[in-house]
Amino acid sequence: MGDTIAVGLESTPKRVFASAFEWPGWSRSGRDEAGALAALVACAGRYGGVVRAAGFALPTTAAADLDVVERAAGSASTVFGVPGVIFGADARLVDAGDCERLAALVRASWASLDQAAGRAPAELRKGPRGGGRDRDAILAHVVDAEAAYARQMGIRPAERHPGDAATLVALRAALLSVIAAPSDGGLIPGGRWPVRYAARRIAWHALDHAWEIEDRAAPV
């Protein structure tokens, strides 16, 4: 893959998301293209730890190393704060090596969330206006989102009750089974997402909340 980072930008007048195509979970937003790219570079060290945990190495990154290879109009999801665009690059073939890499990075993103939650107090520091979920509410939100993601991937998740760890394990195993299967790059059978986008969305959401927990658990 070399040292250049291929990036896609999804843009709206209010928010822009930059996503590194080969590195699921490495997506950040800003008010404009420059801000989104700067945010991507700013979290390279943090994301690099996730990559190392997955058994890979992230190239040393500076703004000059980012290669914007695709631009797309964003959506209401982009404005809301979600990398919601499926790019043309997401339709590429996913071979056995790609599958192994994507699955490893998704697993490492989940592990990062678990580790952040394990170190954090149950009650997190509130935002400047008193908002923000506490730790357990964040974890429940992530699981609820992953059940919704499963449906976008042609998976029917079992009903899960609070504290039902076995169902969560089964859900994540099902998600990984789809990500780890070679694909021609088209939509997942029975679903609405291609594999590459599914890996990016799942890993981004886990890491976004892992880093939120870390930031809000740290002393001011």
N, C-alpha and C positions, 0 to 999 in steps of 0.2 A: 504493500500500500504506500510505501514511501513516507516522507515526513510532511507532505502537504495534506491538510485536512479538508476534505470535500464537504461543503456546507450547503444546506438549502435554507432559503429565507421565505417565510410566509408573512405577508405584510398587510396591515390595516392602518388607517390614519392614527389610531390610538396606541397600537402595540405591534411589535415585530418579534417573531421568534426565529432564532437561528438554531439549526440542528445539524450535528455532524453525522453524516450518513453512515459511516462505518463504525460508529461508536454509540450504540443505543443507550439512552439515558443522558447523553451530553447535549442538552437542549436548554437554552436560556433566552430570556426575553429582554427587550428594552423598548424605549419609546420610539426609536427609529432604527434603521439598519445599523448605523455605527454603534448605537447603544447596545443592541442585541449581540453584535460581534464582540464588543468589549466585554460584555457579561460572560460570553462563552469562554473567552481567554482567561478572564478573572477566576473562573472556577476550574481551570485545567488541573491545578494541583490537587484539588479536592477530588475531582473525577479520576485523576490518575491513580489515587489510592484504590478506588473501586476496580480499575483496570488491572492493577497489580494483584489484587485479591483474586481476580478471575484467571490469573496466570499469563497475562499479556503485559505489554509496555506501551504507554502512550507517547507518541513523539513529543519532543520538547516543542512547546507551542508559543508562538507570538502572533500578533495580529497579521503579520506578513505571511504566515504559514496557512492562513485560512483562504480557501479557494471557493468562492461562491459559484457553484456550478448550476444552480437552479433557483429561480424565483417564482413565487406563486402568490396569488391573492389570498389573504387570510379570510377567516370566517368569524362568526360570532364566538366560536370556541377560542380562536386566537385572542380576541379582545378580552374574553373572560379570564384568560391566563393558561390556556392549554395548547400544546402543539398539535393542532387538529388537522393539518393538511397532509394528504397522501400525495407524495411527489412522484414524478415519473421515475426517479431513481429507486423508489421503493418497489418497482415492478421488475427489478433485475432478478435473474436466476439466483436461487439459494442452493448451493451445493453442500455436500456433507461437511466440508470445512467451515463454510459460513454458518451452518446450523450449530455446530459445536461452539463456535465463537459467540453467536448471538445468545444461545442458551446459557453459556458460562457468564456472560455479562449481566443477563437478567437475574441469575442466581446471586451474583455478587451484589447486585443492587438491593435485592431482598435482604441479604445478609447485612448490608450497611444499615438498612432501616432497623433491623432487629437489634443490631449493636447500639445504634443511637438510642433506641427506646430502652434498652437494658441499662444504659448509663444515666438516663434522665429521670428526674423526679416525676411523680404522677401529675403534679400541677406545674404548668409551664408559665413563664413570664408572659404577661399580656402585652398586646401591641399598644401603640401610643393612644389609641382610643378605647382601650380595654377589651379588644377583640382577640380572637384566636382560640382554637380548640386546645384542650389539654391532651396529654400524651395518649391515653387510652382511646379518646374520641378520634384522634388522628389515625391510630391503628385501625379502628373499626371503619373509618371512612375509606382507607386504602383497600381493605378487604371488600367492602361494598362495591367500590369502583372496579376491582378485579373481577367480581362476579358479573358486572356489566360488560367488561372487556371480553369475558369468556363468551358471552352471547354474540358479540361482534366477530368472534373467531369460530362460530359454529359449535360451541360447547354449551350444553345445558347444565349449569352448575346445580348441585344439590342445595337444598335449603340449609342455611347455616344459622345456628343460634349463638348468642353471645357466649364466648368461652369455648366454643366447639373447635378445638385445635385440629382434630382429625379431618374435619370437613375442609378446613383451610389447607391442610397438607394435600388433600386430594385435589382441591381446586388448582393449586399451584402446579401439581404434577401434571394435570390435564393441560394447563397453559403451556408448560414446558414441552409436553409431548407434541404439540402442534408446532411450536417454534423450532424444535429439534428435528423436524421432518423436512427433507429436501423439498423444494418447491420450484415451479417454473416461474415464479414471480407474480402469478396472478392472485386473485382473491382466494383466501382459504376456503376450501369446499364447505358450503353451508354457512359461510360467514360473509362479512363485508370489508374485511381488512386483508391486505397482503401480510406475509410473515414479517418482513422487515419493519413495516410500520407498527405491527403489534408489539414487536420487541422494543422498539423505540418508546412507544407510549407507556408500556408497563414499567420499563426501567426508569423512564423520566419521572413517573408519578411516585415510585418508591423513593427515588433519590431526592426529589423535591421535598418530600415530607421528612426524610431522614435528616436533611440539612436544616429544615425548619426546626425540628426537634433539637438538634445540636445548638442552633443559634439561640433558641428561646430558653434552653436549659442553662446556657452559659451565663455567668455573672456579668452584670453590666460593667 
